[in-house]
Amino acid sequence: MPGFMPGLHVLNACKIKSVDGRTSPAMTTIWLNPNGSGAEAASMSEASPAVAPPAPARPRLAELFFALSYVSATGFGGVLPFARRMIVEERRWMSAEEFNEVFSLCQFLPGPNIVNFAVVYGSRLGGPLGALAGLLAILTPAVVLVILLGAFYARYGDIAALQRVLTGLAAAAAGLIVAVSAKMAVPLFRRGWGPAPLMAIGIFIAVGVMHVPLLWALLVATPISIGLAWRWGA
C-alpha cells in the first residue's frame, strides 16, 4: 500500500449496535505487514462497563427518628406497608433485598415485627443510641394515638356508624398487607426457583391453607430453610 510505512497501524473508532439496540464503542486496528504487501485488520469491541446501582443512602439518626415517627403516626392499618414504602421506594435507604433480610430476622424474633425492625435498623446506623432512637420513634406516636382512640372508642363505640368505619378500616388494612407481601415476594422470585420461593410457598400453604400453628411452622421451616440456603449457596 503506497504512502504507508511498514509496521504502521491505524486506529479507527466507531460504534457497533448490539441485539438489544444499544450502542457501544468499538476500535478497529489495521496492521500493515513490514513488507508492505498487504494489511491485516482486527476488530475489538469494548463494551461500556455496566453502571453499578447506587449504594443506599445512610440517614442520620435525627432523620431516621423523624421519619419513623411520621410513619408511626400516619400508618393506619399497619405500619409495615408505609415503612417499606418510605425506606425502600421513597428514601432508598435500603434495597428491597436488604429490607427482606432484616425483616425476616425481625419476624423470627419475639415481639412486634415493625418494632423489632426499628430497633435492628437503628442499631445498624448508630449502635445502642440508634436502636433507642428507632424504638422511641416507632412507639411514642403509636402509644399516644392508641390511648386517645381508645378513650374515644370507649365513649362512642356503640354508634353504628363507627362500627361500619372500623369494618372498612379492617378491609383496607388487609389490602395493605397483601400488597406489601406481594412487593416483598418479588425479589425472591426474581432470583429464580431456588429454596427461597419454594419455602415461601410451602409456609403459605402450611399456615394459610392447612392452618398449621405459626410456632410449629417456624420451628420446622427455619432449620430446613437455613440448610437449603446453605446447600444451594455452596
Stockholm file with secondary structure:
# STOCKHOLM 1.0

chainA/1-234         MPGFMPGLHVLNACKIKSVDGRTSPAMTTIWLNPNGSGAEAASMSEASPAVAPPAPARPRLAELFFALSYVSATGFGGVLPFARRMIVEERRWMSAEEFNEVFSLCQFLPGPNIVNFAVVYGSRLGGPLGALAGLLAILTPAVVLVILLGAFYARYGDIAALQRVLTGLAAAAAGLIVAVSAKMAVPLFRRGWGPAPLMAIGIFIAVGVMHVPLLWALLVATPISIGLAWRWGA
#=GR chainA/1-234 SS CTTCCTTCEEEEEEEEECTTSCEEEEEEEEEECTTSSCEEEEEEECCCCCCCCCCCCCCCHHHHHHHHHHHHHHCTTCHHHHHHIIIIIISCSSCHHHHHHHHHHHHHSSSCHHHHHHHHHHHHHHHHHHHHHHHHHHHHHHHHHHHHHHHHHHHHTTCHHHHHHHHHHHHHHHHHHHHHHHHHHHHHHHTCSSHHHHHHHHHIIIIIISCCCHHHHHHHHHHHHHHHHHHHHC
#=GC SS_cons         CTTCCTTCEEEEEEEEECTTSCEEEEEEEEEECTTSSCEEEEEEECCCCCCCCCCCCCCCHHHHHHHHHHHHHHCTTCHHHHHHIIIIIISCSSCHHHHHHHHHHHHHSSSCHHHHHHHHHHHHHHHHHHHHHHHHHHHHHHHHHHHHHHHHHHHHTTCHHHHHHHHHHHHHHHHHHHHHHHHHHHHHHHTCSSHHHHHHHHHIIIIIISCCCHHHHHHHHHHHHHHHHHHHHC
//
